[in-house]
Structure formats: C-alpha cells, structure tokens
Amino acid sequence: MKKIFAIASLACLATLLSGCSHELLEEPVPEKEAISGKDANAITLTISAVTKNPQVASSTGTKISFGSADATWETGDKIYLIKSDGTTITLTLSDGAGTTSGTFTSIDPVSAGTYIPYAVSATSLSKGYVSVSSGVITLNLANPGGGTLAEALEHDILKGTAITLTKGQTSASVGGLNIHILSFLRFRFSCASKAIPTIGMNSTGGINKVVTIAANGTVTGSDSSTGVFEVTSSDDGAGVYSGYFAIYDKTTVSLLAHATDEDGGMYTRLVSAKDVADYDAGKVYGKTYTLSDAMVTSASEGTLSEQTWENLGLSVKWAKFNYGSTDEYSYDRNVGNCIDRGECNIPSDWANWRFPTRAEVQELFYASQRTWITGSNNGVKFNSNGNYVAMGAGGRYRCNDGSGSWEYGVGSDVYFYIDEGVSSSYSHTVRVWAIIGSSGNSLGFGSTNAEDRNHYYWNDVAMRLVCDY
C-alpha cells in the first residue's frame, strides 16, 4: 500500500551568487576580516530578499493565503550549510533581525567545497520540529503545530541552490533562498451544538510522521503504525474549530479528516480520493466541513420510512440492510425494480432514501475499519464511531436472455448500486455499481451492458441506500 506523504524530487532552485577565485583557508584570514571574538575560519553570509511565507492566491476555495509578502528574519534564525560528505556548518543570524536582509555568521571552520543552504526558523528548532545532525535535516511532524496557523507555520524551512566557497572568502551574498519545503493543511469543522476539542487526519496508506533530508537531497520518511495525526483544535468562535497540519510535498491514497466532539463522538470526512494529491510547499490548503445538530445529537440507530439506519459519524446515514432484505448479510435475490439494463427507481416505501454517491462510498470504505466476515455467506463489516453496518458478499444478478443467477456466497465480491449512470451503446442509462473485493480490502466501480450476435447481457445489482441528516 502506498504511503501518504510520498516524497518527490525537489525542484531546481534559483542560482545563488558566490564569485571568488581562490581556494579557501590555505592561508590565514586577515585579522581585519575575521569576525570579532570568532574563529578566524568563520564565514559570513548575507541573505537578501527572503520571503519566508509568501502570500498565495485563493483557488477554488481550497487554498488560503498566509504570512506577508516579505517576511523578516528574526533573532535565533539559522542557516545550515550541508556538504555532500555530510559536513554541517551552522550559521546564526548576527545582524538584520526584523528586516528582509540578514547577516548570518558561523563559528565553525569552513572547508572549501560546495554546500546546500537550508534556512530554519528559531521557533522550529526550539519546539523540536526541526533538527540538523551529521548533514541530515529531520522534520518531526508527529506534533504538527497545535491549533493555530502561527503555530503551524513554525515548521517553516527553506532550501537554496548550491553555493561554492573558496580560498580567502569571508563573506558571500546569497539570493533566492525562498523555496519552501513544507506546506500545510487546515481542516475546519463548524458545529453549533458541541465543542470540537480535537481535529485529526489519517490515510489508509499511512502517514510519515518523521521526514529526513540528506545533504544530497535524498528524502526518506517513516510511517506511523496507526496512520493518524491529531491536534488540539483552535476555537475560532461562533462554533468553528480549526486544526493545522504540516505536510511534505504529496499524499498518496485517500486522505481523511475527522473531528472529535466533547463527548467523544468522531465524525470523518473524505478530503481527497485521488491516487496522488500534490500540495505545493509554502501554501496552506483549507477544507471546511459542517456538523449539524442532528448529526451530533442523533442516536446510533434509528428509522426512516420504516427502514433502519446507522449513524457511522459520516456525512450520511447508511441503511442497515439492503433493499428487500431483513438480515445484515443478505439481499433480495429477486429484486424487480432494476429493469431495462440497470435503470433503477427507489420504491415509494423508501421515501427520503437514495443511492450513495461515489464520494460517499469512498468515505465509507476509507474512513471505516473494515472486517471480513466468513461463514455460510461471506461479507464485510464497516465499523466507525462505535457503530457498524454489514454487507453480504454477492449482490449481482447476471441476466442472459431474461434468465440468470445471483453471484453470491463464500469468496464473492460485494456489489451495490451508486448514484451515477453511464450511457450504453443501446441508448440506455446503465447505473454504476460499487465493488468491494479482496476480502474487503479493495474498492472499485463498474457497470456492464454488452451484446454479441446471439445474446444480451446485463446486470441487476443489490441496493444499499443512504439518507441525509
């Protein structure tokens, strides 16, 4: 299974200027050029026009801007020069706090060679989010910034292009150090009736909680065993709560957000079902979800139009049984309302029920704990929020000239219709179905409407419906 926060190659950066023509430190540095009270082998870098947290234009409601157009250097900020052999030189801001042009001074001996500069804010270091040792930068994302944007931005780290240091050089002017390594996610939950003290995210692919960057640019990450991040949310007022998370570059597999209310109820939302979702470094991506009063105060189980539903803490309630069935793992093998190659109508006694959307099925699949059940009929159980729904294996009726048989039983996949149609070659709308297979470990979507010279083939599929809060 793919990891979330899989790492991509870092982009090429702007050229950094250092133009000296001699080899470094074969001769003593003249006393007048040495830093007072520092080692004579020190070097000073002037870092100009740095934009730590650039503003980002909002796009389709998923991004929010942060920081200022020209952030300033602050006391304690550090520059690390990392050589390919793992040599690490630490430079600390010595002049320019509160401005966009800072002077960084090293007391470490600097040998001739080519280095990659990294800039790290002092708050990141003091809070343990970032550390540098033996030429390796470690980003600890396990506690990703608390509940405010300011705290989240304390992860900020910049990378520059290689700089070459040579003989007799005591200073270098560095420009363009503005490539951000980290980006941020903001999940916001609106809930009028209950406080939301905790907001989290997770992925079925696992989450890298620690990222390391070697001097040669190689990036590695380690997965958590549970694949869950959680932070204490910030109370933004008017029943709105936010949580911020630092991430590195990309996600893979579906990404989920969840809120936990003051009574321990958990509510999960699907953020992205894309195979790969890129998050540009230096930006904040925001998602907002609303938890209604009915959602957070409803019982774990109830009825609608005489049919039983389960509250799984998801965006919709799921029917406890397939249409036409009164048992969790069974389905009506004589469904007659799916006619003419899959054109289905929900019966009148299921008023206010509907087919689930593709996103709602993905939410159920990825946000729930799935357990495969074996017995006289196999099936899958979805557990979430302390409640569950179960689906029996099977649910597809393959028709051949008006006759056929249900595919069900031990070892079968689970089929049910979703609220989506495709046009067939016979001018019919064929309803798409969800397929849960591999003992509950895979999710797919499909439909069938084919013809050969002698036969027509189509499918009738079971109905597992949903209702809105």
Summary of the structure (lengths in Angstrom):
residues: 469
radius of gyration: 28.9
end to end distance: 33.4
largest distance: 97.9
contacts: 1567
relative contact order: 0.12
helix: 7%
strand: 45%
